[in-house]
Amino acid sequence: MLLMTELTRLLGIKYPIIQAPMAGGPTTPELVAAVSNAGGLGSLGAGYLTPEQIRSTIREIRKLTDRPFAVNLFIPGKTNTPDETIQKMTEVLDGYREKLGIAVSPTLAKYEESFAEQVQVILEENVPVFSFTFGLPSSDIMEAMKQRGILLVGTATTVEEAVQLELAGVHAIAAQGSEAGGHRGTFMKKAEDSLIGTIALVPQIADRVSIPVIASGGIMDGRGLVASLVLGASAVQMGTAFLACPESGAHAAFKQRIMQSDEASTAITYAYSGKAARGIQTEFMKELKSYEGVIPEYPIQNAMTRDIRQAAARANNPEYMSMWAGQGLRLAGERTAAGTVELVMEQAEALVGKMSGRS
Ligand SMILES: Cc1cc2nc3c(=O)[nH]c(=O)nc-3n(C[C@H](O)[C@H](O)[C@H](O)COP(=O)(O)O)c2cc1C
């Protein structure tokens, strides 16, 4: 039995497992291709990549697999951070720069990559699936994608957001529960007012939309997959479960922390990027807690902490690195990506067999 669903048919994949896009390094071409080759859908987190990097990474993925895969971007928003707040944060961050021995008060050429140029590459490269988070692209972009046959997956953290995504014309919705690692995809209300657990979120979204729902957040094994399908999902999107795979580009110190952490190791923070995100707790997160409310908005804070995170990575010091991860950490393993997909499917099939009295 293959657990075929509406979404596996739509995406042309064998198993209802999507490896979550994870911007910032984990989703190497090797990881994306390995998951797609194993029968799932690999996803490239391209949010921080330049248009040229996106193009070359897509081409590398294509060298490694002829199966479908997704490319994911961040929808840009408006910022309203006063210069004075940026100045104050520069002073706070300079303390960390001094500790790490890097130049203080660096000038930043830009806060983020051009979304229009990133989208252009995705259109030109004609990727099979475009997924996105933090909002909705313009209807022109959605239309251009659809004309090329690119399938669209939007991220929702509430029923209201899911309804809006369906109205805008996406093909499927990634329902991101509050257990999820990484940035909150919330785009309608405040992130702290949109923290709904996966088990509550998925069936409520499934009841309100007619397109396939992808359950995401805290799903680590066959139990999570079967539970999600029972709740009305057509597939799962798993991030943390793939972070410690050998193919993942996550830093070695981050992989080590994943294997040592548990269900209570993470917290939601604004410290690294100015946008709510769940990660393994660090000194940096704890120390910046007192600045919450005066942290520059995303993407400003994200650009402002980049040199610190990079220096911490070079120094193998995870305390100043961002280590996005979900609450399922105790279930994380170091298997290969294909081994992870196979294990989840074996567990799920055994469970379904057991529940239907076949074993
Ligand atoms: C390290 C990391 C980076 C992430 N980056 C992205 C991203 O670039 N785009 C995105 O849509 N979601 C991103 N996410 C969120 C995932 O899509 C997904 O919601 C999450 O991994 C699900 O929860 P789990 O980690 O418990 O499986 C990221 C998650 C992690 C752990």
PDBQT file of the ligand as one rigid body, heavy atoms in Angstrom, charges set to zero:
ROOT
HETATM    1  C1  LIG A 401      15.736  25.146   9.825  1.00  0.00    +0.000 C 
HETATM    2  C2  LIG A 401      14.371  25.499   9.282  1.00  0.00    +0.000 A 
HETATM    3  C3  LIG A 401      14.257  26.429   8.259  1.00  0.00    +0.000 A 
HETATM    4  C4  LIG A 401      12.998  26.711   7.701  1.00  0.00    +0.000 A 
HETATM    5  N1  LIG A 401      12.916  27.554   6.620  1.00  0.00    +0.000 NA
HETATM    6  C5  LIG A 401      11.743  27.670   5.951  1.00  0.00    +0.000 A 
HETATM    7  C6  LIG A 401      11.676  28.342   4.713  1.00  0.00    +0.000 A 
HETATM    8  O1  LIG A 401      12.675  28.819   4.175  1.00  0.00    +0.000 OA
HETATM    9  N2  LIG A 401      10.465  28.437   4.105  1.00  0.00    +0.000 N 
HETATM   10  C7  LIG A 401       9.324  27.881   4.642  1.00  0.00    +0.000 A 
HETATM   11  O2  LIG A 401       8.261  27.984   4.033  1.00  0.00    +0.000 OA
HETATM   12  N3  LIG A 401       9.368  27.228   5.808  1.00  0.00    +0.000 NA
HETATM   13  C8  LIG A 401      10.544  27.099   6.468  1.00  0.00    +0.000 A 
HETATM   14  N4  LIG A 401      10.586  26.392   7.642  1.00  0.00    +0.000 N 
HETATM   15  C9  LIG A 401       9.334  25.851   8.213  1.00  0.00    +0.000 C 
HETATM   16  C10 LIG A 401       8.947  24.543   7.552  1.00  0.00    +0.000 C 
HETATM   17  O3  LIG A 401       8.372  24.790   6.288  1.00  0.00    +0.000 OA
HETATM   18  C11 LIG A 401       7.908  23.762   8.375  1.00  0.00    +0.000 C 
HETATM   19  O4  LIG A 401       6.820  24.579   8.689  1.00  0.00    +0.000 OA
HETATM   20  C12 LIG A 401       8.479  23.185   9.649  1.00  0.00    +0.000 C 
HETATM   21  O5  LIG A 401       9.768  22.654   9.466  1.00  0.00    +0.000 OA
HETATM   22  C13 LIG A 401       7.560  22.091  10.172  1.00  0.00    +0.000 C 
HETATM   23  O6  LIG A 401       7.837  21.761  11.477  1.00  0.00    +0.000 OA
HETATM   24  P1  LIG A 401       8.924  20.668  11.923  1.00  0.00    +0.000 P 
HETATM   25  O7  LIG A 401      10.249  21.372  11.807  1.00  0.00    +0.000 OA
HETATM   26  O8  LIG A 401       8.531  20.359  13.315  1.00  0.00    +0.000 OA
HETATM   27  O9  LIG A 401       8.816  19.520  10.970  1.00  0.00    +0.000 OA
HETATM   28  C14 LIG A 401      11.833  26.100   8.232  1.00  0.00    +0.000 A 
HETATM   29  C15 LIG A 401      11.960  25.185   9.280  1.00  0.00    +0.000 A 
HETATM   30  C16 LIG A 401      13.205  24.861   9.801  1.00  0.00    +0.000 A 
HETATM   31  C17 LIG A 401      13.298  23.848  10.900  1.00  0.00    +0.000 C 
ENDROOT
TORSDOF 0
